[in-house]
Amino acid sequence: MKVYFDTNVLVAALIQGHPHHRPARLALSRVTQGTDQGHISSHGLTELYSVLTRTPFVPRVLPVEAWEVMASEVLPHFVVQEMTGSDYRRVLEQCSRRGWSGGRVFDVLHIEAARKASCERLLTFNFREFDGLSPEPAGWIAAPTF
């Protein structure tokens, strides 16, 4: 199954003390073992690095550690969905037409990347943020529940 990972799922999978670590880690394992095909956007990769290095995890994740874990556990196993200038323009226009402001644009970018990659599911722990942003059928956006 082609599965798109929202940044929060990868953060939870990579940080052992995270409250959602177990289901997120199992979802990541399905990708690393080849059961599912993992997808992330180029924007999602930079967001992952940002969150890993700025969140006050204990112990703190140093920049070199963030890169190492991404280089070993994410990049070899995930298809990185590139977004073009036209994609960004379309997302921004869609947000403006619908009156969506602020950080919602980043969630719409994740949805568009997942759609562009023809993913069968988008995994996230932030349902409220994604509510009403996607025309996909119920269940397309889901939390890891393994």
C-alpha positions in Angstrom: 0.0 0.0 0.0 1.2 3.5 -0.8 1.2 5.5 2.4 2.0 9.1 3.0 3.4 10.1 6.4 2.6 13.4 7.9 5.6 14.8 9.8 4.1 14.1 13.2 3.9 10.4 12.5 7.6 10.3 11.6 8.6 12.4 14.7 6.6 10.0 16.9 8.3 7.0 15.2 11.8 8.4 15.7 11.5 9.6 19.3 11.3 6.7 21.7 9.6 8.6 24.5 6.9 10.1 22.3 3.3 9.2 23.5 2.5 7.8 20.0 5.8 6.1 19.5 4.5 2.5 19.3 1.9 2.8 16.6 4.1 5.2 14.6 7.1 2.9 14.9 5.0 0.0 13.7 3.8 2.0 10.7 7.4 3.0 9.9 8.5 -0.7 10.2 5.9 -1.6 7.6 7.8 0.7 5.2 11.3 -0.4 6.2 10.3 -4.0 5.8 8.7 -3.4 2.4 5.1 -4.1 3.3 4.1 -0.6 2.6 5.6 2.0 0.3 6.3 5.2 2.3 6.0 8.7 0.9 6.9 12.1 2.2 7.1 15.5 0.5 10.2 17.5 0.1 8.6 20.0 2.4 7.9 17.2 5.0 11.6 16.3 5.1 12.6 19.9 6.0 9.7 20.1 8.5 10.9 16.8 10.1 14.4 18.1 10.5 13.0 21.4 12.0 10.8 19.6 14.5 13.4 17.1 15.6 16.0 19.9 16.2 13.8 22.5 17.9 11.4 20.5 20.1 12.8 20.2 23.7 13.0 16.4 23.7 14.9 14.8 26.6 17.5 14.1 25.6 17.7 16.9 23.0 18.1 15.9 19.4 21.2 17.6 18.0 21.3 18.6 14.3 23.8 15.9 13.4 21.7 13.3 15.2 18.5 14.5 13.3 20.4 14.1 10.0 21.8 10.7 10.9 18.4 9.3 11.9 16.7 10.8 8.8 19.6 9.4 6.5 19.3 5.9 8.0 15.6 5.4 8.8 13.7 7.7 6.4 15.5 8.6 3.2 16.5 5.0 2.1 12.9 3.8 2.5 10.7 6.7 1.4 9.8 8.1 -1.9 10.2 11.9 -1.7 7.4 13.6 -3.5 8.7 16.8 -5.1 6.3 19.7 -5.3 6.7 22.1 -8.2 6.1 25.9 -8.3 2.8 25.2 -10.0 1.8 22.8 -7.1 2.6 25.6 -4.6 0.7 28.1 -6.6 -2.4 25.9 -6.8 -2.3 25.2 -3.1 -2.0 28.9 -2.2 -4.8 29.8 -4.6 -7.0 27.0 -3.2 -6.3 28.2 0.4 -7.1 31.8 -0.5 -10.4 30.9 -2.3 -11.5 28.9 0.7 -10.5 31.5 3.2 -7.9 29.2 4.9 -5.1 31.1 6.7 -2.0 30.3 8.6 -0.6 26.9 9.1 -3.4 25.1 7.2 -1.4 25.7 4.1 1.2 23.2 5.3 -1.5 20.6 5.8 -2.9 21.2 2.4 0.6 20.8 1.0 0.8 17.4 2.6 -2.5 16.4 1.2 -1.5 17.5 -2.3 1.8 15.6 -2.1 -0.1 12.5 -1.0 -2.6 12.9 -3.9 0.2 13.6 -6.4 1.9 10.4 -5.3 -1.4 8.5 -5.6 -1.2 7.3 -2.0 -4.0 5.1 -0.7 -3.7 6.6 2.8 -2.3 9.6 4.6 -1.2 8.9 8.2 -1.4 11.7 10.8 -2.1 12.2 14.5 -3.6 15.7 13.7 -7.1 15.0 12.5 -8.5 18.3 13.6 -6.0 20.2 11.5 -6.8 18.1 8.4 -10.6 18.1 8.9 -12.4 19.5 5.9 -9.2 20.0 3.8 -9.4 16.9 1.7 -12.0 15.7 -0.8 -10.8 12.1 -0.3 -13.3 9.6 1.2 -13.5 8.9 4.9 -10.6 6.7 6.1 -8.1 8.1 3.6 -6.7 10.2 6.4 -6.0 8.0 9.4 -3.9 7.5 12.4 -1.4 4.6 12.6 -3.3 1.9 14.6 -1.1 -1.2 14.3 
